[in-house]
């Protein structure tokens, strides 16, 4: 499993609530978290998926993600 980090526009508890059903289904419950307390709004994902796949899942949930280098 890889740990990937993304800058996202998931910025509040309401956003997390909206994204949770899709992210839990596609990535797995407990395999992702968003730090909404930082300016970057970092989404951390532990998965075997590729970065592009995670970005597509976040887009499907109605949000954007950009891989952090």
N, CA, C, O and CB atoms as a CASP TS submission, in Angstrom:
PFRMAT TS
TARGET T0000
AUTHOR 0000-0000-0000
METHOD Language model
MODEL 1
PARENT N/A
ATOM      1  N   UNK     1       0.841  -1.179   0.000  1.00  0.00           N
ATOM      2  CA  UNK     1       0.000   0.000   0.000  1.00  0.00           C
ATOM      3  C   UNK     1       0.886   1.242   0.000  1.00  0.00           C
ATOM      4  O   UNK     1       1.902   1.304   0.692  1.00  0.00           O
ATOM      5  CB  UNK     1      -0.957  -0.001   1.218  1.00  0.00           C
ATOM      6  N   UNK     2       0.480   2.213  -0.782  1.00  0.00           N
ATOM      7  CA  UNK     2       1.197   3.479  -0.856  1.00  0.00           C
ATOM      8  C   UNK     2       0.406   4.555  -0.135  1.00  0.00           C
ATOM      9  O   UNK     2      -0.823   4.503  -0.087  1.00  0.00           O
ATOM     10  CB  UNK     2       1.454   3.884  -2.320  1.00  0.00           C
ATOM     11  N   UNK     3       1.108   5.530   0.423  1.00  0.00           N
ATOM     12  CA  UNK     3       0.461   6.695   1.000  1.00  0.00           C
ATOM     13  C   UNK     3       0.670   7.849   0.037  1.00  0.00           C
ATOM     14  O   UNK     3       1.798   8.259  -0.235  1.00  0.00           O
ATOM     15  CB  UNK     3       1.022   7.026   2.425  1.00  0.00           C
ATOM     16  N   UNK     4      -0.441   8.364  -0.472  1.00  0.00           N
ATOM     17  CA  UNK     4      -0.417   9.464  -1.436  1.00  0.00           C
ATOM     18  C   UNK     4      -1.033  10.698  -0.796  1.00  0.00           C
ATOM     19  O   UNK     4      -1.953  10.587   0.014  1.00  0.00           O
ATOM     20  CB  UNK     4      -1.174   9.085  -2.741  1.00  0.00           C
ATOM     21  N   UNK     5      -0.525  11.883  -1.159  1.00  0.00           N
ATOM     22  CA  UNK     5      -1.081  13.122  -0.641  1.00  0.00           C
ATOM     23  C   UNK     5      -1.477  14.038  -1.789  1.00  0.00           C
ATOM     24  O   UNK     5      -0.797  14.125  -2.811  1.00  0.00           O
ATOM     25  CB  UNK     5      -0.079  13.822   0.284  1.00  0.00           C
ATOM     26  N   UNK     6      -2.599  14.717  -1.583  1.00  0.00           N
ATOM     27  CA  UNK     6      -3.166  15.589  -2.602  1.00  0.00           C
ATOM     28  C   UNK     6      -3.620  16.893  -1.968  1.00  0.00           C
ATOM     29  O   UNK     6      -4.077  16.912  -0.825  1.00  0.00           O
ATOM     30  CB  UNK     6      -4.339  14.899  -3.323  1.00  0.00           C
ATOM     31  N   UNK     7      -3.493  17.981  -2.713  1.00  0.00           N
ATOM     32  CA  UNK     7      -4.121  19.242  -2.352  1.00  0.00           C
ATOM     33  C   UNK     7      -5.547  19.129  -2.873  1.00  0.00           C
ATOM     34  O   UNK     7      -5.756  18.743  -4.023  1.00  0.00           O
ATOM     35  CB  UNK     7      -3.349  20.510  -2.956  1.00  0.00           C
ATOM     36  N   UNK     8      -6.524  19.458  -2.045  1.00  0.00           N
ATOM     37  CA  UNK     8      -7.915  19.318  -2.483  1.00  0.00           C
ATOM     38  C   UNK     8      -8.731  20.552  -2.123  1.00  0.00           C
ATOM     39  O   UNK     8      -8.284  21.420  -1.373  1.00  0.00           O
ATOM     40  CB  UNK     8      -8.550  18.071  -1.860  1.00  0.00           C
ATOM     41  N   UNK     9      -9.943  20.607  -2.682  1.00  0.00           N
ATOM     42  CA  UNK     9     -10.861  21.679  -2.310  1.00  0.00           C
ATOM     43  C   UNK     9     -11.942  21.149  -1.369  1.00  0.00           C
ATOM     44  O   UNK     9     -13.010  21.749  -1.248  1.00  0.00           O
ATOM     45  CB  UNK     9     -11.501  22.306  -3.567  1.00  0.00           C
ATOM     46  N   UNK    10     -11.668  20.034  -0.708  1.00  0.00           N
ATOM     47  CA  UNK    10     -12.513  19.541   0.378  1.00  0.00           C
ATOM     48  C   UNK    10     -12.094  20.343   1.593  1.00  0.00           C
ATOM     49  O   UNK    10     -11.044  20.077   2.179  1.00  0.00           O
ATOM     50  CB  UNK    10     -12.364  17.963   0.612  1.00  0.00           C
ATOM     51  N   UNK    11     -12.908  21.333   1.984  1.00  0.00           N
ATOM     52  CA  UNK    11     -12.422  22.329   2.925  1.00  0.00           C
ATOM     53  C   UNK    11     -13.161  22.424   4.255  1.00  0.00           C
ATOM     54  O   UNK    11     -12.756  23.191   5.129  1.00  0.00           O
ATOM     55  CB  UNK    11     -12.467  23.625   2.285  1.00  0.00           C
ATOM     56  N   UNK    12     -14.246  21.654   4.423  1.00  0.00           N
ATOM     57  CA  UNK    12     -15.008  21.764   5.663  1.00  0.00           C
ATOM     58  C   UNK    12     -15.706  20.439   5.968  1.00  0.00           C
ATOM     59  O   UNK    12     -15.676  19.506   5.165  1.00  0.00           O
ATOM     60  CB  UNK    12     -16.041  22.911   5.569  1.00  0.00           C
ATOM     61  N   UNK    13     -16.324  20.376   7.125  1.00  0.00           N
ATOM     62  CA  UNK    13     -17.015  19.153   7.535  1.00  0.00           C
ATOM     63  C   UNK    13     -18.140  18.804   6.558  1.00  0.00           C
ATOM     64  O   UNK    13     -18.395  17.626   6.305  1.00  0.00           O
ATOM     65  CB  UNK    13     -17.579  19.309   8.958  1.00  0.00           C
ATOM     66  N   UNK    14     -18.811  19.814   6.010  1.00  0.00           N
ATOM     67  CA  UNK    14     -19.871  19.572   5.033  1.00  0.00           C
ATOM     68  C   UNK    14     -19.325  18.941   3.760  1.00  0.00           C
ATOM     69  O   UNK    14     -19.951  18.051   3.183  1.00  0.00           O
ATOM     70  CB  UNK    14     -20.588  20.873   4.699  1.00  0.00           C
ATOM     71  N   UNK    15     -18.168  19.399   3.328  1.00  0.00           N
ATOM     72  CA  UNK    15     -17.519  18.820   2.148  1.00  0.00           C
ATOM     73  C   UNK    15     -17.146  17.366   2.405  1.00  0.00           C
ATOM     74  O   UNK    15     -17.346  16.502   1.551  1.00  0.00           O
ATOM     75  CB  UNK    15     -16.265  19.630   1.762  1.00  0.00           C
ATOM     76  N   UNK    16     -16.604  17.106   3.588  1.00  0.00           N
ATOM     77  CA  UNK    16     -16.234  15.733   3.940  1.00  0.00           C
ATOM     78  C   UNK    16     -17.470  14.848   3.934  1.00  0.00           C
ATOM     79  O   UNK    16     -17.428  13.721   3.440  1.00  0.00           O
ATOM     80  CB  UNK    16     -15.541  15.683   5.322  1.00  0.00           C
ATOM     81  N   UNK    17     -18.568  15.353   4.480  1.00  0.00           N
ATOM     82  CA  UNK    17     -19.807  14.570   4.515  1.00  0.00           C
ATOM     83  C   UNK    17     -20.290  14.251   3.105  1.00  0.00           C
ATOM     84  O   UNK    17     -20.787  13.153   2.851  1.00  0.00           O
ATOM     85  CB  UNK    17     -20.900  15.327   5.287  1.00  0.00           C
ATOM     86  N   UNK    18     -20.147  15.204   2.188  1.00  0.00           N
ATOM     87  CA  UNK    18     -20.566  14.984   0.796  1.00  0.00           C
ATOM     88  C   UNK    18     -19.654  13.978   0.091  1.00  0.00           C
ATOM     89  O   UNK    18     -20.132  13.148  -0.682  1.00  0.00           O
ATOM     90  CB  UNK    18     -20.570  16.316   0.023  1.00  0.00           C
ATOM     91  N   UNK    19     -18.362  14.044   0.350  1.00  0.00           N
ATOM     92  CA  UNK    19     -17.387  13.179  -0.325  1.00  0.00           C
ATOM     93  C   UNK    19     -17.319  11.773   0.262  1.00  0.00           C
ATOM     94  O   UNK    19     -16.943  10.830  -0.435  1.00  0.00           O
ATOM     95  CB  UNK    19     -16.021  13.809  -0.262  1.00  0.00           C
ATOM     96  N   UNK    20     -17.673  11.623   1.520  1.00  0.00           N
ATOM     97  CA  UNK    20     -17.500  10.352   2.221  1.00  0.00           C
ATOM     98  C   UNK    20     -18.118   9.142   1.527  1.00  0.00           C
ATOM     99  O   UNK    20     -17.434   8.127   1.400  1.00  0.00           O
ATOM    100  CB  UNK    20     -18.078  10.468   3.575  1.00  0.00           C
ATOM    101  N   UNK    21     -19.365   9.186   1.071  1.00  0.00           N
ATOM    102  CA  UNK    21     -19.921   7.966   0.458  1.00  0.00           C
ATOM    103  C   UNK    21     -19.105   7.458  -0.738  1.00  0.00           C
ATOM    104  O   UNK    21     -18.873   6.255  -0.860  1.00  0.00           O
ATOM    105  CB  UNK    21     -21.347   8.228   0.012  1.00  0.00           C
ATOM    106  N   UNK    22     -18.677   8.352  -1.606  1.00  0.00           N
ATOM    107  CA  UNK    22     -17.921   7.953  -2.793  1.00  0.00           C
ATOM    108  C   UNK    22     -16.518   7.486  -2.403  1.00  0.00           C
ATOM    109  O   UNK    22     -16.057   6.442  -2.866  1.00  0.00           O
ATOM    110  CB  UNK    22     -17.837   9.123  -3.799  1.00  0.00           C
ATOM    111  N   UNK    23     -15.844   8.254  -1.556  1.00  0.00           N
ATOM    112  CA  UNK    23     -14.480   7.893  -1.169  1.00  0.00           C
ATOM    113  C   UNK    23     -14.454   6.588  -0.379  1.00  0.00           C
ATOM    114  O   UNK    23     -13.556   5.769  -0.576  1.00  0.00           O
ATOM    115  CB  UNK    23     -13.848   9.015  -0.344  1.00  0.00           C
ATOM    116  N   UNK    24     -15.424   6.381   0.511  1.00  0.00           N
ATOM    117  CA  UNK    24     -15.469   5.121   1.253  1.00  0.00           C
ATOM    118  C   UNK    24     -15.712   3.935   0.327  1.00  0.00           C
ATOM    119  O   UNK    24     -15.113   2.873   0.500  1.00  0.00           O
ATOM    120  CB  UNK    24     -16.556   5.177   2.324  1.00  0.00           C
ATOM    121  N   UNK    25     -16.593   4.117  -0.657  1.00  0.00           N
ATOM    122  CA  UNK    25     -16.905   3.031  -1.585  1.00  0.00           C
ATOM    123  C   UNK    25     -15.723   2.690  -2.480  1.00  0.00           C
ATOM    124  O   UNK    25     -15.414   1.516  -2.682  1.00  0.00           O
ATOM    125  CB  UNK    25     -18.103   3.401  -2.438  1.00  0.00           C
ATOM    126  N   UNK    26     -15.059   3.712  -3.019  1.00  0.00           N
ATOM    127  CA  UNK    26     -14.014   3.504  -4.025  1.00  0.00           C
ATOM    128  C   UNK    26     -12.613   3.311  -3.429  1.00  0.00           C
ATOM    129  O   UNK    26     -11.802   2.564  -3.977  1.00  0.00           O
ATOM    130  CB  UNK    26     -13.993   4.674  -4.972  1.00  0.00           C
ATOM    131  N   UNK    27     -12.334   3.982  -2.315  1.00  0.00           N
ATOM    132  CA  UNK    27     -10.996   3.922  -1.718  1.00  0.00           C
ATOM    133  C   UNK    27     -11.000   3.032  -0.474  1.00  0.00           C
ATOM    134  O   UNK    27     -10.011   2.362  -0.178  1.00  0.00           O
ATOM    135  CB  UNK    27     -10.500   5.341  -1.357  1.00  0.00           C
ATOM    136  N   UNK    28     -12.094   3.034   0.231  1.00  0.00           N
ATOM    137  CA  UNK    28     -12.222   2.204   1.424  1.00  0.00           C
ATOM    138  C   UNK    28     -12.269   3.042   2.692  1.00  0.00           C
ATOM    139  O   UNK    28     -11.466   3.954   2.887  1.00  0.00           O
ATOM    140  CB  UNK    28     -11.074   1.219   1.502  1.00  0.00           C
ATOM    141  N   UNK    29     -13.218   2.712   3.540  1.00  0.00           N
ATOM    142  CA  UNK    29     -13.358   3.425   4.804  1.00  0.00           C
ATOM    143  C   UNK    29     -12.087   3.272   5.625  1.00  0.00           C
ATOM    144  O   UNK    29     -11.560   2.169   5.774  1.00  0.00           O
ATOM    145  CB  UNK    29     -14.578   2.911   5.593  1.00  0.00           C
ATOM    146  N   UNK    30     -11.606   4.379   6.152  1.00  0.00           N
ATOM    147  CA  UNK    30     -10.388   4.357   6.953  1.00  0.00           C
ATOM    148  C   UNK    30      -9.101   4.455   6.145  1.00  0.00           C
ATOM    149  O   UNK    30      -8.011   4.498   6.716  1.00  0.00           O
ATOM    150  CB  UNK    30     -10.356   3.116   7.759  1.00  0.00           C
ATOM    151  N   UNK    31      -9.220   4.491   4.808  1.00  0.00           N
ATOM    152  CA  UNK    31      -8.031   4.580   3.952  1.00  0.00           C
ATOM    153  C   UNK    31      -7.772   5.994   3.448  1.00  0.00           C
ATOM    154  O   UNK    31      -6.871   6.204   2.636  1.00  0.00           O
ATOM    155  CB  UNK    31      -8.175   3.645   2.773  1.00  0.00           C
ATOM    156  N   UNK    32      -8.548   6.961   3.916  1.00  0.00           N
ATOM    157  CA  UNK    32      -8.350   8.335   3.481  1.00  0.00           C
ATOM    158  C   UNK    32      -8.729   9.271   4.624  1.00  0.00           C
ATOM    159  O   UNK    32      -9.517   8.927   5.505  1.00  0.00           O
ATOM    160  CB  UNK    32      -9.185   8.644   2.206  1.00  0.00           C
ATOM    161  N   UNK    33      -8.137  10.478   4.580  1.00  0.00           N
ATOM    162  CA  UNK    33      -8.496  11.528   5.529  1.00  0.00           C
ATOM    163  C   UNK    33      -8.121  12.876   4.928  1.00  0.00           C
ATOM    164  O   UNK    33      -7.213  12.978   4.103  1.00  0.00           O
ATOM    165  CB  UNK    33      -7.789  11.313   6.904  1.00  0.00           C
ATOM    166  N   UNK    34      -8.836  13.905   5.358  1.00  0.00           N
ATOM    167  CA  UNK    34      -8.559  15.264   4.900  1.00  0.00           C
ATOM    168  C   UNK    34      -8.231  16.108   6.118  1.00  0.00           C
ATOM    169  O   UNK    34      -8.980  16.125   7.094  1.00  0.00           O
ATOM    170  CB  UNK    34      -9.768  15.864   4.105  1.00  0.00           C
ATOM    171  N   UNK    35      -7.105  16.809   6.054  1.00  0.00           N
ATOM    172  CA  UNK    35      -6.725  17.735   7.116  1.00  0.00           C
ATOM    173  C   UNK    35      -7.293  19.100   6.749  1.00  0.00           C
ATOM    174  O   UNK    35      -6.668  19.865   6.016  1.00  0.00           O
ATOM    175  CB  UNK    35      -5.158  17.794   7.309  1.00  0.00           C
ATOM    176  N   UNK    36      -8.483  19.399   7.264  1.00  0.00           N
ATOM    177  CA  UNK    36      -9.133  20.669   6.918  1.00  0.00           C
ATOM    178  C   UNK    36      -8.609  21.836   7.752  1.00  0.00           C
ATOM    179  O   UNK    36      -9.039  22.975   7.573  1.00  0.00           O
ATOM    180  CB  UNK    36     -10.638  20.549   7.100  1.00  0.00           C
ATOM    181  N   UNK    37      -7.687  21.551   8.655  1.00  0.00           N
ATOM    182  CA  UNK    37      -7.140  22.604   9.517  1.00  0.00           C
ATOM    183  C   UNK    37      -5.946  23.321   8.884  1.00  0.00           C
ATOM    184  O   UNK    37      -5.480  24.319   9.431  1.00  0.00           O
ATOM    185  CB  UNK    37      -6.726  22.012  10.853  1.00  0.00           C
ATOM    186  N   UNK    38      -5.443  22.841   7.751  1.00  0.00           N
ATOM    187  CA  UNK    38      -4.320  23.492   7.090  1.00  0.00           C
ATOM    188  C   UNK    38      -4.803  24.218   5.841  1.00  0.00           C
ATOM    189  O   UNK    38      -5.880  23.927   5.320  1.00  0.00           O
ATOM    190  CB  UNK    38      -3.226  22.466   6.731  1.00  0.00           C
ATOM    191  N   UNK    39      -4.008  25.154   5.372  1.00  0.00           N
ATOM    192  CA  UNK    39      -4.372  25.900   4.161  1.00  0.00           C
ATOM    193  C   UNK    39      -4.416  25.011   2.923  1.00  0.00           C
ATOM    194  O   UNK    39      -5.210  25.248   2.013  1.00  0.00           O
ATOM    195  CB  UNK    39      -3.391  27.037   3.934  1.00  0.00           C
ATOM    196  N   UNK    40      -3.569  23.995   2.887  1.00  0.00           N
ATOM    197  CA  UNK    40      -3.505  23.120   1.711  1.00  0.00           C
ATOM    198  C   UNK    40      -4.681  22.154   1.630  1.00  0.00           C
ATOM    199  O   UNK    40      -4.946  21.596   0.565  1.00  0.00           O
ATOM    200  CB  UNK    40      -2.213  22.336   1.723  1.00  0.00           C
ATOM    201  N   UNK    41      -5.397  21.945   2.750  1.00  0.00           N
ATOM    202  CA  UNK    41      -6.514  20.983   2.775  1.00  0.00           C
ATOM    203  C   UNK    41      -6.043  19.632   2.235  1.00  0.00           C
ATOM    204  O   UNK    41      -6.601  19.107   1.272  1.00  0.00           O
ATOM    205  CB  UNK    41      -7.725  21.511   1.938  1.00  0.00           C
ATOM    206  N   UNK    42      -5.024  19.088   2.862  1.00  0.00           N
ATOM    207  CA  UNK    42      -4.357  17.892   2.377  1.00  0.00           C
ATOM    208  C   UNK    42      -5.217  16.643   2.538  1.00  0.00           C
ATOM    209  O   UNK    42      -5.689  16.325   3.630  1.00  0.00           O
ATOM    210  CB  UNK    42      -3.048  17.707   3.099  1.00  0.00           C
ATOM    211  N   UNK    43      -5.406  15.948   1.425  1.00  0.00           N
ATOM    212  CA  UNK    43      -6.079  14.657   1.396  1.00  0.00           C
ATOM    213  C   UNK    43      -4.986  13.596   1.391  1.00  0.00           C
ATOM    214  O   UNK    43      -4.144  13.579   0.493  1.00  0.00           O
ATOM    215  CB  UNK    43      -7.038  14.518   0.143  1.00  0.00           C
ATOM    216  N   UNK    44      -4.991  12.715   2.382  1.00  0.00           N
ATOM    217  CA  UNK    44      -4.023  11.635   2.472  1.00  0.00           C
ATOM    218  C   UNK    44      -4.750  10.324   2.242  1.00  0.00           C
ATOM    219  O   UNK    44      -5.758  10.043   2.890  1.00  0.00           O
ATOM    220  CB  UNK    44      -3.294  11.639   3.846  1.00  0.00           C
ATOM    221  N   UNK    45      -4.236   9.517   1.311  1.00  0.00           N
ATOM    222  CA  UNK    45      -4.874   8.266   0.917  1.00  0.00           C
ATOM    223  C   UNK    45      -3.856   7.136   1.038  1.00  0.00           C
ATOM    224  O   UNK    45      -2.723   7.259   0.573  1.00  0.00           O
ATOM    225  CB  UNK    45      -5.439   8.354  -0.534  1.00  0.00           C
ATOM    226  N   UNK    46      -4.265   6.044   1.663  1.00  0.00           N
ATOM    227  CA  UNK    46      -3.447   4.834   1.723  1.00  0.00           C
ATOM    228  C   UNK    46      -4.116   3.808   0.822  1.00  0.00           C
ATOM    229  O   UNK    46      -5.209   3.329   1.124  1.00  0.00           O
ATOM    230  CB  UNK    46      -3.294   4.295   3.206  1.00  0.00           C
ATOM    231  N   UNK    47      -3.461   3.470  -0.289  1.00  0.00           N
ATOM    232  CA  UNK    47      -4.116   2.666  -1.313  1.00  0.00           C
ATOM    233  C   UNK    47      -3.106   2.022  -2.250  1.00  0.00           C
ATOM    234  O   UNK    47      -1.923   2.361  -2.232  1.00  0.00           O
ATOM    235  CB  UNK    47      -5.089   3.517  -2.107  1.00  0.00           C
ATOM    236  N   UNK    48      -3.572   1.110  -3.050  1.00  0.00           N
ATOM    237  CA  UNK    48      -2.780   0.550  -4.146  1.00  0.00           C
ATOM    238  C   UNK    48      -3.127   1.226  -5.469  1.00  0.00           C
ATOM    239  O   UNK    48      -2.558   0.886  -6.506  1.00  0.00           O
ATOM    240  CB  UNK    48      -3.007  -0.965  -4.252  1.00  0.00           C
ATOM    241  N   UNK    49      -4.056   2.180  -5.439  1.00  0.00           N
ATOM    242  CA  UNK    49      -4.460   2.893  -6.646  1.00  0.00           C
ATOM    243  C   UNK    49      -3.369   3.861  -7.093  1.00  0.00           C
ATOM    244  O   UNK    49      -2.520   4.273  -6.303  1.00  0.00           O
ATOM    245  CB  UNK    49      -5.774   3.647  -6.410  1.00  0.00           C
ATOM    246  N   UNK    50      -3.412   4.210  -8.365  1.00  0.00           N
ATOM    247  CA  UNK    50      -2.507   5.222  -8.919  1.00  0.00           C
ATOM    248  C   UNK    50      -3.047   6.611  -8.591  1.00  0.00           C
ATOM    249  O   UNK    50      -4.234   6.772  -8.309  1.00  0.00           O
ATOM    250  CB  UNK    50      -2.344   5.045 -10.462  1.00  0.00           C
ATOM    251  N   UNK    51      -2.162   7.622  -8.629  1.00  0.00           N
ATOM    252  CA  UNK    51      -2.580   9.004  -8.372  1.00  0.00           C
ATOM    253  C   UNK    51      -3.738   9.418  -9.269  1.00  0.00           C
ATOM    254  O   UNK    51      -4.698  10.034  -8.804  1.00  0.00           O
ATOM    255  CB  UNK    51      -1.405   9.959  -8.574  1.00  0.00           C
ATOM    256  N   UNK    52      -3.653   9.083 -10.552  1.00  0.00           N
ATOM    257  CA  UNK    52      -4.697   9.491 -11.493  1.00  0.00           C
ATOM    258  C   UNK    52      -6.040   8.865 -11.147  1.00  0.00           C
ATOM    259  O   UNK    52      -7.085   9.484 -11.349  1.00  0.00           O
ATOM    260  CB  UNK    52      -4.304   9.113 -12.915  1.00  0.00           C
ATOM    261  N   UNK    53      -6.018   7.634 -10.622  1.00  0.00           N
ATOM    262  CA  UNK    53      -7.260   6.970 -10.227  1.00  0.00           C
ATOM    263  C   UNK    53      -7.886   7.662  -9.018  1.00  0.00           C
ATOM    264  O   UNK    53      -9.102   7.844  -8.963  1.00  0.00           O
ATOM    265  CB  UNK    53      -7.000   5.487  -9.912  1.00  0.00           C
ATOM    266  N   UNK    54      -7.056   8.046  -8.054  1.00  0.00           N
ATOM    267  CA  UNK    54      -7.565   8.750  -6.868  1.00  0.00           C
ATOM    268  C   UNK    54      -8.144  10.100  -7.272  1.00  0.00           C
ATOM    269  O   UNK    54      -9.205  10.492  -6.784  1.00  0.00           O
ATOM    270  CB  UNK    54      -6.440   8.940  -5.813  1.00  0.00           C
ATOM    271  N   UNK    55      -7.458  10.811  -8.156  1.00  0.00           N
ATOM    272  CA  UNK    55      -7.957  12.113  -8.620  1.00  0.00           C
ATOM    273  C   UNK    55      -9.319  11.940  -9.298  1.00  0.00           C
ATOM    274  O   UNK    55     -10.219  12.752  -9.085  1.00  0.00           O
ATOM    275  CB  UNK    55      -6.943  12.776  -9.600  1.00  0.00           C
ATOM    276  N   UNK    56      -9.478  10.903 -10.105  1.00  0.00           N
ATOM    277  CA  UNK    56     -10.749  10.641 -10.776  1.00  0.00           C
ATOM    278  C   UNK    56     -11.851  10.344  -9.760  1.00  0.00           C
ATOM    279  O   UNK    56     -12.988  10.779  -9.943  1.00  0.00           O
ATOM    280  CB  UNK    56     -10.604   9.469 -11.760  1.00  0.00           C
ATOM    281  N   UNK    57     -11.538   9.619  -8.707  1.00  0.00           N
ATOM    282  CA  UNK    57     -12.526   9.310  -7.664  1.00  0.00           C
ATOM    283  C   UNK    57     -12.940  10.576  -6.928  1.00  0.00           C
ATOM    284  O   UNK    57     -14.125  10.783  -6.667  1.00  0.00           O
ATOM    285  CB  UNK    57     -11.962   8.277  -6.666  1.00  0.00           C
ATOM    286  N   UNK    58     -11.978  11.420  -6.594  1.00  0.00           N
ATOM    287  CA  UNK    58     -12.287  12.689  -5.921  1.00  0.00           C
ATOM    288  C   UNK    58     -13.155  13.554  -6.840  1.00  0.00           C
ATOM    289  O   UNK    58     -14.100  14.190  -6.372  1.00  0.00           O
ATOM    290  CB  UNK    58     -10.975  13.448  -5.529  1.00  0.00           C
ATOM    291  N   UNK    59     -12.849  13.584  -8.131  1.00  0.00           N
ATOM    292  CA  UNK    59     -13.671  14.325  -9.086  1.00  0.00           C
ATOM    293  C   UNK    59     -15.089  13.777  -9.127  1.00  0.00           C
ATOM    294  O   UNK    59     -16.051  14.542  -9.189  1.00  0.00           O
ATOM    295  CB  UNK    59     -13.050  14.274 -10.481  1.00  0.00           C
ATOM    296  N   UNK    60     -15.223  12.453  -9.092  1.00  0.00           N
ATOM    297  CA  UNK    60     -16.540  11.815  -9.082  1.00  0.00           C
ATOM    298  C   UNK    60     -17.342  12.240  -7.853  1.00  0.00           C
ATOM    299  O   UNK    60     -18.567  12.345  -7.913  1.00  0.00           O
ATOM    300  CB  UNK    60     -16.395  10.285  -9.116  1.00  0.00           C
ATOM    301  N   UNK    61     -16.659  12.480  -6.755  1.00  0.00           N
ATOM    302  CA  UNK    61     -17.310  12.920  -5.521  1.00  0.00           C
ATOM    303  C   UNK    61     -17.688  14.394  -5.575  1.00  0.00           C
ATOM    304  O   UNK    61     -18.356  14.896  -4.670  1.00  0.00           O
ATOM    305  CB  UNK    61     -16.401  12.667  -4.329  1.00  0.00           C
ATOM    306  N   UNK    62     -17.264  15.099  -6.637  1.00  0.00           N
ATOM    307  CA  UNK    62     -17.618  16.504  -6.808  1.00  0.00           C
ATOM    308  C   UNK    62     -16.559  17.485  -6.354  1.00  0.00           C
ATOM    309  O   UNK    62     -16.840  18.670  -6.177  1.00  0.00           O
ATOM    310  CB  UNK    62     -18.862  16.783  -6.079  1.00  0.00           C
ATOM    311  N   UNK    63     -15.337  16.999  -6.164  1.00  0.00           N
ATOM    312  CA  UNK    63     -14.255  17.857  -5.692  1.00  0.00           C
ATOM    313  C   UNK    63     -13.033  17.693  -6.583  1.00  0.00           C
ATOM    314  O   UNK    63     -13.021  16.857  -7.487  1.00  0.00           O
ATOM    315  CB  UNK    63     -13.901  17.536  -4.227  1.00  0.00           C
ATOM    316  N   UNK    64     -12.007  18.497  -6.322  1.00  0.00           N
ATOM    317  CA  UNK    64     -10.786  18.384  -7.116  1.00  0.00           C
ATOM    318  C   UNK    64      -9.629  17.974  -6.218  1.00  0.00           C
ATOM    319  O   UNK    64      -9.650  18.193  -5.007  1.00  0.00           O
ATOM    320  CB  UNK    64     -10.468  19.716  -7.837  1.00  0.00           C
ATOM    321  N   UNK    65      -8.622  17.375  -6.837  1.00  0.00           N
ATOM    322  CA  UNK    65      -7.412  16.977  -6.120  1.00  0.00           C
ATOM    323  C   UNK    65      -6.228  17.136  -7.043  1.00  0.00           C
ATOM    324  O   UNK    65      -6.323  16.885  -8.244  1.00  0.00           O
ATOM    325  CB  UNK    65      -7.511  15.521  -5.601  1.00  0.00           C
ATOM    326  N   UNK    66      -5.116  17.553  -6.477  1.00  0.00           N
ATOM    327  CA  UNK    66      -3.873  17.720  -7.222  1.00  0.00           C
ATOM    328  C   UNK    66      -2.762  17.059  -6.414  1.00  0.00           C
ATOM    329  O   UNK    66      -2.587  17.356  -5.232  1.00  0.00           O
ATOM    330  CB  UNK    66      -3.560  19.240  -7.497  1.00  0.00           C
ATOM    331  N   UNK    67      -2.023  16.176  -7.045  1.00  0.00           N
ATOM    332  CA  UNK    67      -0.965  15.446  -6.344  1.00  0.00           C
ATOM    333  C   UNK    67       0.078  16.410  -5.777  1.00  0.00           C
ATOM    334  O   UNK    67       0.513  17.340  -6.455  1.00  0.00           O
ATOM    335  CB  UNK    67      -0.292  14.434  -7.291  1.00  0.00           C
ATOM    336  N   UNK    68       0.465  16.178  -4.543  1.00  0.00           N
ATOM    337  CA  UNK    68       1.544  16.952  -3.919  1.00  0.00           C
ATOM    338  C   UNK    68       2.853  16.235  -4.211  1.00  0.00           C
ATOM    339  O   UNK    68       2.934  15.011  -4.106  1.00  0.00           O
ATOM    340  CB  UNK    68       1.320  17.119  -2.365  1.00  0.00           C
ATOM    341  N   UNK    69       3.854  16.981  -4.569  1.00  0.00           N
ATOM    342  CA  UNK    69       5.163  16.399  -4.903  1.00  0.00           C
ATOM    343  C   UNK    69       6.049  16.354  -3.696  1.00  0.00           C
ATOM    344  O   UNK    69       7.189  15.897  -3.784  1.00  0.00           O
ATOM    345  CB  UNK    69       5.845  17.185  -6.011  1.00  0.00           C
TER
END
